[in-house]
Amino acid sequence: MILASLYFSPTGTTRKVVRAFAEGFGGERIENDITLPAGRSKALMDGGADLFVFAGPVYGGRSFKLLTGTIRKLEGAGRPAVCIATYGGRHYDMALADLYEAATAAGFQVIACGAFIGEHSFSRNIQTGRPDEEDLAVARGFGQQVRGKFEAGSLAAMASEAIPQRSVDLDAIGMHRERLGHLTPNRPAPDENCLHCGACASVCPLGLIDVNDSDAIKPGCLKCNTCVKTCPVQSMQFRQEAFKEVAKNCEETFGKEERQPQVWFG
Ligand SMILES: Cc1cc2nc3c(=O)[nH]c(=O)nc-3n(C[C@H](O)[C@H](O)[C@H](O)COP(=O)(O)O)c2cc1C
């Protein structure tokens, strides 16, 4: 049995969940990691897969268009798919519905979906260290359950009404539209401790950082914080008040809330 995954995962939490799922499912694996520009320049590998996994982080309650746009270009031909959203402890809102919609538009049958917890991109103090060993055990178990359904011949497509979703409500955590607007131009910058090692440039999913000059950061930052979390000397940081305020607000409102992974089947 061949499992093909297609995922976007700047800070790597989604990648861990996808790999644990694939381990549980077993068989041959094909990975399409479209996080970095280099990954997106390659042709997608299908390999005649029996099962597809589409996975990515929740951004503002939605799935990232770069991921859903890529899913739409595939040829599902009625094959089964699993959708996984990884979120930083607030909520997944419409993200699974977005993945479902893209997968079904491409001709896949979504047979299961899952929402997993990942340390929040904005801060190490929100859902710290997730997915942890217990989360990954759930992801492996999820893969085993899907494998069991294949073997029992009991795969059933999920109807759109069965996809867990709720309307995006960022007001609940004080992130109303106006405040988010202030956040848009914010981007990180290195301070005088920068080693010019290029680590930040090599992990920016949008390729916005010049590898020879980490001060030259183009606009369009996603706020994925991968460069911030990767910098070996913590030189790369967001220093704008708007971003710091939102990150603090997230830490205070749901940073320590108890959240567990959830899975659903057709
Ligand atoms: C711009 C942005 C918006 C986000 N919005 C949400 C959100 O609406 N709800 C939530 O729970 N987490 C949110 N997160 C956190 C990520 O979904 C979470 O950290 C995820 O695990 C990151 O996945 P990755 O490690 O695969 O990049 C957001 C992160 C970023 C960068």
The ligand as a Gaussian input file, in Angstrom:
#p B3LYP/6-31G(d) Opt

LIG

0 1
 C       -0.263000      33.699000      10.868000
 C       -0.628000      32.592000      11.830000
 C       -1.942000      32.450000      12.224000
 C       -2.296000      31.421000      13.103000
 N       -3.615000      31.264000      13.436000
 C       -3.982000      30.288000      14.283000
 C       -5.353000      30.107000      14.611000
 O       -6.253000      30.745000      14.062000
 N       -5.668000      29.155000      15.512000
 C       -4.709000      28.396000      16.140000
 O       -5.052000      27.614000      17.005000
 N       -3.389000      28.517000      15.795000
 C       -3.010000      29.423000      14.880000
 N       -1.696000      29.538000      14.514000
 C       -0.708000      28.595000      15.049000
 C       -0.365000      27.449000      14.088000
 O       -1.525000      26.922000      13.494000
 C        0.352000      26.334000      14.846000
 O        1.440000      26.828000      15.559000
 C        0.792000      25.176000      13.945000
 O        1.111000      24.090000      14.777000
 C        2.004000      25.524000      13.088000
 O        2.232000      24.462000      12.188000
 P        3.695000      24.112000      11.564000
 O        4.591000      23.800000      12.726000
 O        3.424000      22.907000      10.745000
 O        4.154000      25.299000      10.820000
 C       -1.305000      30.543000      13.628000
 C        0.032000      30.714000      13.215000
 C        0.370000      31.712000      12.330000
 C        1.786000      31.834000      11.867000

